[in-house]
Amino acid sequence: MSQYPLRDNDDDLKAFSGRPLSEITSDNIASGDLTADDLRTHADALRKQAQIARAGGYPQLANNLLRSAELTVVPQEEVLKIYEMLRPDRSSYEELNNLADYLKNKYNAGENAKFIREAAEVYKERGILRR
């Protein structure tokens, strides 16, 4: 846990844009020198946080952070569609499995694919798939 908070203990952290976090300053914000991608989290930061969480005894949090890291490259519109598809009674078993395949193949999001397949099984057991 001595690595946390990462911003204070990891000089290699960068924004989604690749800009070093040391350049994300209030002066750069005020000057308009930053882009939206400069304010987004990089997948590497989420993976490092997942390592810390796992080492600290928080495996569920670590898994959530790893799935989040995978989703950093997925456009926001698609993330919203995924969220909508995962709501009860919104998707069929086949649609959820197709979504899992899509995420794994297009974005190399294997952890998210596994999560969606597990959700499809639970939805099937509970009878909350779209008919």
N, CA, C and O atoms as a GROMACS GRO file, in nm:
protein
  524
    1MET      N    1   0.082  -0.119   0.000
    1MET     CA    2   0.000   0.000   0.000
    1MET      C    3   0.086   0.126   0.000
    1MET      O    4   0.034   0.237  -0.014
    2SER      N    5   0.218   0.109   0.016
    2SER     CA    6   0.305   0.226   0.018
    2SER      C    7   0.310   0.297  -0.116
    2SER      O    8   0.360   0.409  -0.125
    3GLN      N    9   0.260   0.234  -0.221
    3GLN     CA   10   0.257   0.296  -0.353
    3GLN      C   11   0.140   0.393  -0.369
    3GLN      O   12   0.133   0.467  -0.467
    4TYR      N   13   0.050   0.392  -0.274
    4TYR     CA   14  -0.072   0.470  -0.287
    4TYR      C   15  -0.062   0.597  -0.205
    4TYR      O   16  -0.009   0.590  -0.094
    5PRO      N   17  -0.106   0.712  -0.250
    5PRO     CA   18  -0.169   0.736  -0.380
    5PRO      C   19  -0.066   0.738  -0.493
    5PRO      O   20   0.045   0.790  -0.477
    6LEU      N   21  -0.104   0.683  -0.605
    6LEU     CA   22  -0.014   0.671  -0.719
    6LEU      C   23   0.041   0.806  -0.765
    6LEU      O   24   0.160   0.816  -0.798
    7ARG      N   25  -0.042   0.908  -0.766
    7ARG     CA   26   0.003   1.039  -0.815
    7ARG      C   27   0.124   1.089  -0.737
    7ARG      O   28   0.210   1.158  -0.793
    8ASP      N   29   0.131   1.055  -0.610
    8ASP     CA   30   0.243   1.100  -0.526
    8ASP      C   31   0.362   1.005  -0.529
    8ASP      O   32   0.470   1.041  -0.484
    9ASN      N   33   0.343   0.884  -0.581
    9ASN     CA   34   0.447   0.782  -0.571
    9ASN      C   35   0.488   0.718  -0.702
    9ASN      O   36   0.566   0.623  -0.702
   10ASP      N   37   0.438   0.766  -0.814
   10ASP     CA   38   0.473   0.707  -0.943
   10ASP      C   39   0.494   0.818  -1.045
   10ASP      O   40   0.399   0.879  -1.093
   11ASP      N   41   0.619   0.843  -1.076
   11ASP     CA   42   0.653   0.952  -1.169
   11ASP      C   43   0.622   0.917  -1.315
   11ASP      O   44   0.631   1.004  -1.402
   12ASP      N   45   0.587   0.792  -1.342
   12ASP     CA   46   0.560   0.750  -1.480
   12ASP      C   47   0.413   0.758  -1.518
   12ASP      O   48   0.377   0.722  -1.630
   13LEU      N   49   0.328   0.805  -1.428
   13LEU     CA   50   0.186   0.813  -1.460
   13LEU      C   51   0.160   0.913  -1.572
   13LEU      O   52   0.225   1.017  -1.580
   14LYS      N   53   0.066   0.878  -1.656
   14LYS     CA   54   0.030   0.968  -1.766
   14LYS      C   55  -0.120   0.966  -1.786
   14LYS      O   56  -0.191   0.876  -1.742
   15ALA      N   57  -0.165   1.069  -1.853
   15ALA     CA   58  -0.307   1.080  -1.888
   15ALA      C   59  -0.335   0.990  -2.008
   15ALA      O   60  -0.243   0.938  -2.070
   16PHE      N   61  -0.461   0.974  -2.042
   16PHE     CA   62  -0.501   0.895  -2.158
   16PHE      C   63  -0.430   0.943  -2.284
   16PHE      O   64  -0.396   0.864  -2.372
   17SER      N   65  -0.408   1.074  -2.293
   17SER     CA   66  -0.342   1.134  -2.410
   17SER      C   67  -0.195   1.099  -2.418
   17SER      O   68  -0.133   1.117  -2.523
   18GLY      N   69  -0.138   1.050  -2.309
   18GLY     CA   70   0.005   1.024  -2.303
   18GLY      C   71   0.083   1.134  -2.234
   18GLY      O   72   0.203   1.118  -2.207
   19ARG      N   73   0.018   1.244  -2.205
   19ARG     CA   74   0.083   1.355  -2.135
   19ARG      C   75   0.114   1.314  -1.991
   19ARG      O   76   0.029   1.257  -1.923
   20PRO      N   77   0.236   1.343  -1.944
   20PRO     CA   78   0.269   1.311  -1.804
   20PRO      C   79   0.175   1.383  -1.707
   20PRO      O   80   0.137   1.498  -1.730
   21LEU      N   81   0.138   1.315  -1.600
   21LEU     CA   82   0.048   1.377  -1.504
   21LEU      C   83   0.107   1.503  -1.440
   21LEU      O   84   0.034   1.590  -1.394
   22SER      N   85   0.239   1.511  -1.439
   22SER     CA   86   0.303   1.631  -1.384
   22SER      C   87   0.267   1.756  -1.463
   22SER      O   88   0.281   1.868  -1.412
   23GLU      N   89   0.223   1.738  -1.587
   23GLU     CA   90   0.184   1.852  -1.672
   23GLU      C   91   0.036   1.887  -1.659
   23GLU      O   92  -0.010   1.985  -1.717
   24ILE      N   93  -0.039   1.807  -1.583
   24ILE     CA   94  -0.181   1.836  -1.562
   24ILE      C   95  -0.189   1.928  -1.439
   24ILE      O   96  -0.206   1.882  -1.326
   25THR      N   97  -0.176   2.055  -1.466
   25THR     CA   98  -0.171   2.154  -1.358
   25THR      C   99  -0.285   2.254  -1.372
   25THR      O  100  -0.346   2.265  -1.479
   26SER      N  101  -0.313   2.324  -1.265
   26SER     CA  102  -0.418   2.426  -1.272
   26SER      C  103  -0.380   2.537  -1.370
   26SER      O  104  -0.468   2.594  -1.435
   27ASP      N  105  -0.251   2.567  -1.383
   27ASP     CA  106  -0.207   2.668  -1.480
   27ASP      C  107  -0.238   2.622  -1.624
   27ASP      O  108  -0.285   2.701  -1.705
   28ASN      N  109  -0.211   2.495  -1.653
   28ASN     CA  110  -0.240   2.444  -1.788
   28ASN      C  111  -0.390   2.436  -1.814
   28ASN      O  112  -0.435   2.454  -1.927
   29ILE      N  113  -0.466   2.408  -1.710
   29ILE     CA  114  -0.612   2.407  -1.725
   29ILE      C  115  -0.660   2.549  -1.754
   29ILE      O  116  -0.739   2.571  -1.846
   30ALA      N  117  -0.613   2.645  -1.676
   30ALA     CA  118  -0.656   2.785  -1.691
   30ALA      C  119  -0.615   2.841  -1.827
   30ALA      O  120  -0.687   2.923  -1.884
   31SER      N  121  -0.500   2.798  -1.879
   31SER     CA  122  -0.454   2.850  -2.008
   31SER      C  123  -0.523   2.783  -2.126
   31SER      O  124  -0.508   2.827  -2.240
   32GLY      N  125  -0.598   2.676  -2.100
   32GLY     CA  126  -0.665   2.605  -2.209
   32GLY      C  127  -0.571   2.514  -2.284
   32GLY      O  128  -0.601   2.471  -2.396
   33ASP      N  129  -0.456   2.483  -2.224
   33ASP     CA  130  -0.354   2.402  -2.290
   33ASP      C  131  -0.385   2.252  -2.288
   33ASP      O  132  -0.317   2.175  -2.354
   34LEU      N  133  -0.487   2.211  -2.214
   34LEU     CA  134  -0.519   2.069  -2.201
   34LEU      C  135  -0.639   2.032  -2.287
   34LEU      O  136  -0.727   2.113  -2.313
   35THR      N  137  -0.639   1.906  -2.330
   35THR     CA  138  -0.752   1.853  -2.405
   35THR      C  139  -0.833   1.760  -2.314
   35THR      O  140  -0.792   1.730  -2.202
   36ALA      N  141  -0.946   1.718  -2.362
   36ALA     CA  142  -1.029   1.625  -2.284
   36ALA      C  143  -0.952   1.497  -2.254
   36ALA      O  144  -0.965   1.441  -2.145
   37ASP      N  145  -0.871   1.449  -2.349
   37ASP     CA  146  -0.794   1.326  -2.327
   37ASP      C  147  -0.685   1.345  -2.223
   37ASP      O  148  -0.637   1.246  -2.165
   38ASP      N  149  -0.643   1.469  -2.198
   38ASP     CA  150  -0.547   1.496  -2.091
   38ASP      C  151  -0.611   1.478  -1.953
   38ASP      O  152  -0.541   1.461  -1.854
   39LEU      N  153  -0.742   1.481  -1.948
   39LEU     CA  154  -0.813   1.468  -1.821
   39LEU      C  155  -0.872   1.329  -1.799
   39LEU      O  156  -0.935   1.303  -1.697
   40ARG      N  157  -0.850   1.240  -1.895
   40ARG     CA  158  -0.897   1.102  -1.884
   40ARG      C  159  -0.788   1.013  -1.824
   40ARG      O  160  -0.669   1.039  -1.842
   41THR      N  161  -0.830   0.911  -1.754
   41THR     CA  162  -0.737   0.818  -1.691
   41THR      C  163  -0.679   0.722  -1.793
   41THR      O  164  -0.751   0.670  -1.878
   42HIS      N  165  -0.551   0.698  -1.784
   42HIS     CA  166  -0.482   0.601  -1.871
   42HIS      C  167  -0.502   0.461  -1.815
   42HIS      O  168  -0.507   0.442  -1.693
   43ALA      N  169  -0.513   0.363  -1.902
   43ALA     CA  170  -0.532   0.224  -1.860
   43ALA      C  171  -0.421   0.176  -1.768
   43ALA      O  172  -0.446   0.098  -1.676
   44ASP      N  173  -0.298   0.221  -1.790
   44ASP     CA  174  -0.187   0.178  -1.705
   44ASP      C  175  -0.207   0.219  -1.560
   44ASP      O  176  -0.173   0.144  -1.469
   45ALA      N  177  -0.262   0.338  -1.538
   45ALA     CA  178  -0.288   0.384  -1.401
   45ALA      C  179  -0.391   0.294  -1.334
   45ALA      O  180  -0.377   0.260  -1.216
   46LEU      N  181  -0.493   0.254  -1.407
   46LEU     CA  182  -0.595   0.165  -1.351
   46LEU      C  183  -0.536   0.026  -1.321
   46LEU      O  184  -0.571  -0.036  -1.221
   47ARG      N  185  -0.448  -0.021  -1.409
   47ARG     CA  186  -0.384  -0.151  -1.384
   47ARG      C  187  -0.295  -0.145  -1.260
   47ARG      O  188  -0.293  -0.239  -1.180
   48LYS      N  189  -0.223  -0.036  -1.244
   48LYS     CA  190  -0.139  -0.020  -1.124
   48LYS      C  191  -0.225  -0.014  -0.998
   48LYS      O  192  -0.190  -0.071  -0.895
   49GLN      N  193  -0.338   0.056  -1.007
   49GLN     CA  194  -0.428   0.060  -0.892
   49GLN      C  195  -0.483  -0.079  -0.862
   49GLN      O  196  -0.502  -0.114  -0.746
   50ALA      N  197  -0.508  -0.157  -0.967
   50ALA     CA  198  -0.558  -0.294  -0.947
   50ALA      C  199  -0.454  -0.379  -0.874
   50ALA      O  200  -0.489  -0.459  -0.787
   51GLN      N  201  -0.328  -0.363  -0.908
   51GLN     CA  202  -0.221  -0.437  -0.839
   51GLN      C  203  -0.219  -0.402  -0.691
   51GLN      O  204  -0.206  -0.490  -0.605
   52ILE      N  205  -0.230  -0.274  -0.661
   52ILE     CA  206  -0.230  -0.229  -0.522
   52ILE      C  207  -0.352  -0.284  -0.448
   52ILE      O  208  -0.341  -0.331  -0.335
   53ALA      N  209  -0.468  -0.279  -0.513
   53ALA     CA  210  -0.590  -0.331  -0.450
   53ALA      C  211  -0.578  -0.480  -0.422
   53ALA      O  212  -0.616  -0.526  -0.314
   54ARG      N  213  -0.526  -0.555  -0.518
   54ARG     CA  214  -0.512  -0.699  -0.499
   54ARG      C  215  -0.414  -0.728  -0.384
   54ARG      O  216  -0.440  -0.813  -0.299
   55ALA      N  217  -0.302  -0.657  -0.384
   55ALA     CA  218  -0.202  -0.676  -0.277
   55ALA      C  219  -0.260  -0.637  -0.141
   55ALA      O  220  -0.220  -0.692  -0.038
   56GLY      N  221  -0.353  -0.543  -0.139
   56GLY     CA  222  -0.415  -0.499  -0.016
   56GLY      C  223  -0.531  -0.586   0.029
   56GLY      O  224  -0.593  -0.559   0.132
   57GLY      N  225  -0.560  -0.691  -0.048
   57GLY     CA  226  -0.667  -0.782  -0.008
   57GLY      C  227  -0.804  -0.745  -0.061
   57GLY      O  228  -0.905  -0.784  -0.003
   58TYR      N  229  -0.809  -0.669  -0.169
   58TYR     CA  230  -0.937  -0.627  -0.228
   58TYR      C  231  -0.949  -0.681  -0.371
   58TYR      O  232  -0.941  -0.604  -0.467
   59PRO      N  233  -0.970  -0.813  -0.386
   59PRO     CA  234  -0.972  -0.871  -0.520
   59PRO      C  235  -1.087  -0.823  -0.608
   59PRO      O  236  -1.070  -0.809  -0.729
   60GLN      N  237  -1.204  -0.798  -0.549
   60GLN     CA  238  -1.317  -0.751  -0.630
   60GLN      C  239  -1.288  -0.612  -0.686
   60GLN      O  240  -1.318  -0.585  -0.802
   61LEU      N  241  -1.232  -0.525  -0.604
   61LEU     CA  242  -1.195  -0.392  -0.651
   61LEU      C  243  -1.089  -0.403  -0.761
   61LEU      O  244  -1.096  -0.333  -0.861
   62ALA      N  245  -0.993  -0.491  -0.741
   62ALA     CA  246  -0.889  -0.511  -0.843
   62ALA      C  247  -0.951  -0.554  -0.975
   62ALA      O  248  -0.913  -0.503  -1.081
   63ASN      N  249  -1.046  -0.646  -0.970
   63ASN     CA  250  -1.112  -0.691  -1.094
   63ASN      C  251  -1.190  -0.578  -1.160
   63ASN      O  252  -1.189  -0.565  -1.282
   64ASN      N  253  -1.258  -0.496  -1.080
   64ASN     CA  254  -1.330  -0.382  -1.136
   64ASN      C  255  -1.235  -0.285  -1.204
   64ASN      O  256  -1.264  -0.234  -1.312
   65LEU      N  257  -1.120  -0.260  -1.142
   65LEU     CA  258  -1.022  -0.168  -1.201
   65LEU      C  259  -0.965  -0.225  -1.330
   65LEU      O  260  -0.941  -0.150  -1.425
   66LEU      N  261  -0.942  -0.355  -1.336
   66LEU     CA  262  -0.892  -0.417  -1.459
   66LEU      C  263  -0.995  -0.407  -1.572
   66LEU      O  264  -0.960  -0.379  -1.686
   67ARG      N  265  -1.122  -0.430  -1.538
   67ARG     CA  266  -1.226  -0.414  -1.641
   67ARG      C  267  -1.233  -0.268  -1.687
   67ARG      O  268  -1.250  -0.241  -1.806
   68SER      N  269  -1.220  -0.176  -1.594
   68SER     CA  270  -1.220  -0.033  -1.630
   68SER      C  271  -1.103  -0.001  -1.722
   68SER      O  272  -1.118   0.074  -1.818
   69ALA      N  273  -0.988  -0.058  -1.694
   69ALA     CA  274  -0.870  -0.034  -1.779
   69ALA      C  275  -0.898  -0.078  -1.922
   69ALA      O  276  -0.861  -0.008  -2.017
   70GLU      N  277  -0.963  -0.193  -1.938
   70GLU     CA  278  -0.996  -0.240  -2.072
   70GLU      C  279  -1.091  -0.145  -2.144
   70GLU      O  280  -1.083  -0.128  -2.265
   71LEU      N  281  -1.181  -0.084  -2.070
   71LEU     CA  282  -1.283   0.001  -2.131
   71LEU      C  283  -1.232   0.141  -2.167
   71LEU      O  284  -1.306   0.218  -2.228
   72THR      N  285  -1.110   0.176  -2.130
   72THR     CA  286  -1.061   0.310  -2.162
   72THR      C  287  -1.053   0.334  -2.312
   72THR      O  288  -1.059   0.449  -2.356
   73VAL      N  289  -1.040   0.230  -2.391
   73VAL     CA  290  -1.031   0.247  -2.536
   73VAL      C  291  -1.165   0.232  -2.607
   73VAL      O  292  -1.174   0.254  -2.728
   74VAL      N  293  -1.267   0.197  -2.534
   74VAL     CA  294  -1.400   0.180  -2.592
   74VAL      C  295  -1.470   0.317  -2.593
   74VAL      O  296  -1.477   0.383  -2.490
   75PRO      N  297  -1.520   0.359  -2.710
   75PRO     CA  298  -1.588   0.488  -2.715
   75PRO      C  299  -1.704   0.496  -2.615
   75PRO      O  300  -1.772   0.397  -2.588
   76GLN      N  301  -1.725   0.614  -2.563
   76GLN     CA  302  -1.826   0.636  -2.459
   76GLN      C  303  -1.965   0.591  -2.505
   76GLN      O  304  -2.041   0.536  -2.426
   77GLU      N  305  -1.998   0.614  -2.632
   77GLU     CA  306  -2.129   0.575  -2.682
   77GLU      C  307  -2.147   0.423  -2.672
   77GLU      O  308  -2.256   0.374  -2.642
   78GLU      N  309  -2.039   0.349  -2.698
   78GLU     CA  310  -2.047   0.203  -2.689
   78GLU      C  311  -2.059   0.158  -2.544
   78GLU      O  312  -2.130   0.062  -2.514
   79VAL      N  313  -1.988   0.226  -2.454
   79VAL     CA  314  -1.998   0.192  -2.312
   79VAL      C  315  -2.142   0.210  -2.265
   79VAL      O  316  -2.195   0.127  -2.190
   80LEU      N  317  -2.206   0.317  -2.308
   80LEU     CA  318  -2.345   0.340  -2.270
   80LEU      C  319  -2.437   0.232  -2.327
   80LEU      O  320  -2.532   0.191  -2.260
   81LYS      N  321  -2.410   0.187  -2.449
   81LYS     CA  322  -2.490   0.078  -2.508
   81LYS      C  323  -2.470  -0.052  -2.431
   81LYS      O  324  -2.565  -0.128  -2.410
   82ILE      N  325  -2.347  -0.076  -2.389
   82ILE     CA  326  -2.318  -0.196  -2.310
   82ILE      C  327  -2.396  -0.191  -2.179
   82ILE      O  328  -2.460  -0.288  -2.139
   83TYR      N  329  -2.389  -0.078  -2.114
   83TYR     CA  330  -2.462  -0.059  -1.988
   83TYR      C  331  -2.612  -0.088  -2.010
   83TYR      O  332  -2.675  -0.158  -1.930
   84GLU      N  333  -2.666  -0.034  -2.116
   84GLU     CA  334  -2.809  -0.054  -2.145
   84GLU      C  335  -2.839  -0.202  -2.170
   84GLU      O  336  -2.940  -0.254  -2.124
   85MET      N  337  -2.750  -0.270  -2.243
   85MET     CA  338  -2.771  -0.411  -2.272
   85MET      C  339  -2.766  -0.497  -2.146
   85MET      O  340  -2.829  -0.603  -2.141
   86LEU      N  341  -2.693  -0.453  -2.045
   86LEU     CA  342  -2.678  -0.531  -1.923
   86LEU      C  343  -2.792  -0.510  -1.824
   86LEU      O  344  -2.798  -0.576  -1.720
   87ARG      N  345  -2.881  -0.420  -1.854
   87ARG     CA  346  -2.996  -0.401  -1.765
   87ARG      C  347  -3.090  -0.522  -1.780
   87ARG      O  348  -3.103  -0.577  -1.889
   88PRO      N  349  -3.155  -0.563  -1.672
   88PRO     CA  350  -3.245  -0.678  -1.679
   88PRO      C  351  -3.351  -0.662  -1.789
   88PRO      O  352  -3.403  -0.553  -1.812
   89ASP      N  353  -3.380  -0.772  -1.855
   89ASP     CA  354  -3.484  -0.780  -1.959
   89ASP      C  355  -3.454  -0.697  -2.084
   89ASP      O  356  -3.544  -0.670  -2.163
   90ARG      N  357  -3.330  -0.657  -2.104
   90ARG     CA  358  -3.295  -0.575  -2.222
   90ARG      C  359  -3.228  -0.654  -2.332
   90ARG      O  360  -3.231  -0.613  -2.448
   91SER      N  361  -3.166  -0.768  -2.298
   91SER     CA  362  -3.092  -0.846  -2.396
   91SER      C  363  -3.123  -0.994  -2.381
   91SER      O  364  -3.159  -1.041  -2.274
   92SER      N  365  -3.108  -1.064  -2.491
   92SER     CA  366  -3.121  -1.210  -2.488
   92SER      C  367  -2.986  -1.271  -2.448
   92SER      O  368  -2.884  -1.203  -2.447
   93TYR      N  369  -2.989  -1.397  -2.417
   93TYR     CA  370  -2.868  -1.471  -2.383
   93TYR      C  371  -2.769  -1.463  -2.500
   93TYR      O  372  -2.650  -1.439  -2.480
   94GLU      N  373  -2.819  -1.484  -2.620
   94GLU     CA  374  -2.735  -1.480  -2.739
   94GLU      C  375  -2.675  -1.340  -2.760
   94GLU      O  376  -2.557  -1.328  -2.792
   95GLU      N  377  -2.755  -1.237  -2.741
   95GLU     CA  378  -2.704  -1.100  -2.757
   95GLU      C  379  -2.592  -1.068  -2.658
   95GLU      O  380  -2.494  -1.002  -2.694
   96LEU      N  381  -2.606  -1.114  -2.535
   96LEU     CA  382  -2.501  -1.089  -2.437
   96LEU      C  383  -2.373  -1.164  -2.473
   96LEU      O  384  -2.263  -1.112  -2.458
   97ASN      N  385  -2.388  -1.287  -2.520
   97ASN     CA  386  -2.270  -1.362  -2.561
   97ASN      C  387  -2.205  -1.301  -2.685
   97ASN      O  388  -2.083  -1.302  -2.698
   98ASN      N  389  -2.286  -1.249  -2.776
   98ASN     CA  390  -2.231  -1.179  -2.893
   98ASN      C  391  -2.158  -1.051  -2.850
   98ASN      O  392  -2.053  -1.018  -2.906
   99LEU      N  393  -2.212  -0.982  -2.752
   99LEU     CA  394  -2.146  -0.863  -2.698
   99LEU      C  395  -2.010  -0.899  -2.638
   99LEU      O  396  -1.911  -0.829  -2.659
  100ALA      N  397  -2.007  -1.008  -2.564
  100ALA     CA  398  -1.880  -1.054  -2.504
  100ALA      C  399  -1.778  -1.083  -2.614
  100ALA      O  400  -1.662  -1.042  -2.603
  101ASP      N  401  -1.819  -1.153  -2.719
  101ASP     CA  402  -1.729  -1.182  -2.831
  101ASP      C  403  -1.679  -1.053  -2.895
  101ASP      O  404  -1.560  -1.038  -2.922
  102TYR      N  405  -1.770  -0.960  -2.917
  102TYR     CA  406  -1.735  -0.831  -2.978
  102TYR      C  407  -1.630  -0.758  -2.896
  102TYR      O  408  -1.530  -0.710  -2.950
  103LEU      N  409  -1.651  -0.748  -2.765
  103LEU     CA  410  -1.555  -0.676  -2.680
  103LEU      C  411  -1.419  -0.745  -2.678
  103LEU      O  412  -1.316  -0.678  -2.681
  104LYS      N  413  -1.420  -0.877  -2.674
  104LYS     CA  414  -1.294  -0.951  -2.673
  104LYS      C  415  -1.220  -0.935  -2.805
  104LYS      O  416  -1.099  -0.912  -2.806
  105ASN      N  417  -1.292  -0.946  -2.915
  105ASN     CA  418  -1.228  -0.941  -3.047
  105ASN      C  419  -1.190  -0.801  -3.092
  105ASN      O  420  -1.082  -0.781  -3.147
  106LYS      N  421  -1.276  -0.705  -3.069
  106LYS     CA  422  -1.250  -0.570  -3.118
  106LYS      C  423  -1.158  -0.490  -3.024
  106LYS      O  424  -1.072  -0.415  -3.071
  107TYR      N  425  -1.174  -0.507  -2.893
  107TYR     CA  426  -1.101  -0.424  -2.798
  107TYR      C  427  -1.007  -0.503  -2.707
  107TYR      O  428  -0.946  -0.447  -2.616
  108ASN      N  429  -0.994  -0.633  -2.731
  108ASN     CA  430  -0.911  -0.718  -2.647
  108ASN      C  431  -0.953  -0.707  -2.500
  108ASN      O  432  -0.868  -0.707  -2.411
  109ALA      N  433  -1.081  -0.697  -2.478
  109ALA     CA  434  -1.138  -0.678  -2.344
  109ALA      C  435  -1.185  -0.811  -2.287
  109ALA      O  436  -1.305  -0.833  -2.267
  110GLY      N  437  -1.090  -0.899  -2.263
  110GLY     CA  438  -1.122  -1.033  -2.216
  110GLY      C  439  -1.188  -1.038  -2.079
  110GLY      O  440  -1.276  -1.121  -2.056
  111GLU      N  441  -1.146  -0.950  -1.989
  111GLU     CA  442  -1.207  -0.949  -1.855
  111GLU      C  443  -1.353  -0.904  -1.862
  111GLU      O  444  -1.438  -0.958  -1.791
  112ASN      N  445  -1.381  -0.806  -1.947
  112ASN     CA  446  -1.519  -0.762  -1.965
  112ASN      C  447  -1.602  -0.870  -2.032
  112ASN      O  448  -1.718  -0.890  -1.998
  113ALA      N  449  -1.542  -0.939  -2.129
  113ALA     CA  450  -1.613  -1.047  -2.196
  113ALA      C  451  -1.650  -1.156  -2.096
  113ALA      O  452  -1.762  -1.207  -2.097
  114LYS      N  453  -1.556  -1.192  -2.011
  114LYS     CA  454  -1.582  -1.293  -1.908
  114LYS      C  455  -1.694  -1.247  -1.814
  114LYS      O  456  -1.782  -1.325  -1.780
  115PHE      N  457  -1.690  -1.122  -1.774
  115PHE     CA  458  -1.792  -1.066  -1.685
  115PHE      C  459  -1.930  -1.071  -1.750
  115PHE      O  460  -2.028  -1.107  -1.684
  116ILE      N  461  -1.939  -1.036  -1.878
  116ILE     CA  462  -2.068  -1.035  -1.948
  116ILE      C  463  -2.120  -1.178  -1.967
  116ILE      O  464  -2.240  -1.201  -1.956
  117ARG      N  465  -2.031  -1.272  -1.993
  117ARG     CA  466  -2.075  -1.412  -2.004
  117ARG      C  467  -2.130  -1.462  -1.869
  117ARG      O  468  -2.230  -1.532  -1.864
  118GLU      N  469  -2.061  -1.423  -1.760
  118GLU     CA  470  -2.111  -1.460  -1.627
  118GLU      C  471  -2.247  -1.396  -1.602
  118GLU      O  472  -2.337  -1.460  -1.546
  119ALA      N  473  -2.261  -1.271  -1.642
  119ALA     CA  474  -2.390  -1.203  -1.624
  119ALA      C  475  -2.499  -1.274  -1.705
  119ALA      O  476  -2.611  -1.290  -1.656
  120ALA      N  477  -2.467  -1.316  -1.826
  120ALA     CA  478  -2.565  -1.387  -1.909
  120ALA      C  479  -2.613  -1.514  -1.839
  120ALA      O  480  -2.732  -1.546  -1.843
  121GLU      N  481  -2.520  -1.586  -1.777
  121GLU     CA  482  -2.558  -1.709  -1.705
  121GLU      C  483  -2.648  -1.677  -1.586
  121GLU      O  484  -2.749  -1.745  -1.564
  122VAL      N  485  -2.613  -1.574  -1.510
  122VAL     CA  486  -2.694  -1.537  -1.394
  122VAL      C  487  -2.831  -1.488  -1.438
  122VAL      O  488  -2.932  -1.523  -1.377
  123TYR      N  489  -2.835  -1.408  -1.544
  123TYR     CA  490  -2.964  -1.358  -1.595
  123TYR      C  491  -3.051  -1.475  -1.640
  123TYR      O  492  -3.173  -1.474  -1.619
  124LYS      N  493  -2.989  -1.574  -1.701
  124LYS     CA  494  -3.062  -1.693  -1.746
  124LYS      C  495  -3.122  -1.767  -1.626
  124LYS      O  496  -3.239  -1.805  -1.628
  125GLU      N  497  -3.040  -1.787  -1.522
  125GLU     CA  498  -3.086  -1.856  -1.401
  125GLU      C  499  -3.200  -1.781  -1.333
  125GLU      O  500  -3.292  -1.843  -1.280
  126ARG      N  501  -3.194  -1.650  -1.334
  126ARG     CA  502  -3.294  -1.568  -1.265
  126ARG      C  503  -3.413  -1.531  -1.352
  126ARG      O  504  -3.509  -1.471  -1.304
  127GLY      N  505  -3.407  -1.567  -1.480
  127GLY     CA  506  -3.519  -1.538  -1.569
  127GLY      C  507  -3.533  -1.391  -1.604
  127GLY      O  508  -3.644  -1.342  -1.622
  128ILE      N  509  -3.421  -1.319  -1.614
  128ILE     CA  510  -3.429  -1.175  -1.644
  128ILE      C  511  -3.367  -1.142  -1.778
  128ILE      O  512  -3.319  -1.030  -1.798
  129LEU      N  513  -3.366  -1.239  -1.871
  129LEU     CA  514  -3.326  -1.212  -2.008
  129LEU      C  515  -3.447  -1.166  -2.088
  129LEU      O  516  -3.561  -1.198  -2.056
  130ARG      N  517  -3.418  -1.088  -2.193
  130ARG     CA  518  -3.527  -1.046  -2.282
  130ARG      C  519  -3.577  -1.171  -2.355
  130ARG      O  520  -3.499  -1.255  -2.401
  131ARG      N  521  -3.710  -1.180  -2.364
  131ARG     CA  522  -3.770  -1.298  -2.431
  131ARG      C  523  -3.808  -1.267  -2.573
  131ARG      O  524  -3.860  -1.354  -2.643
   0.00000   0.00000   0.00000
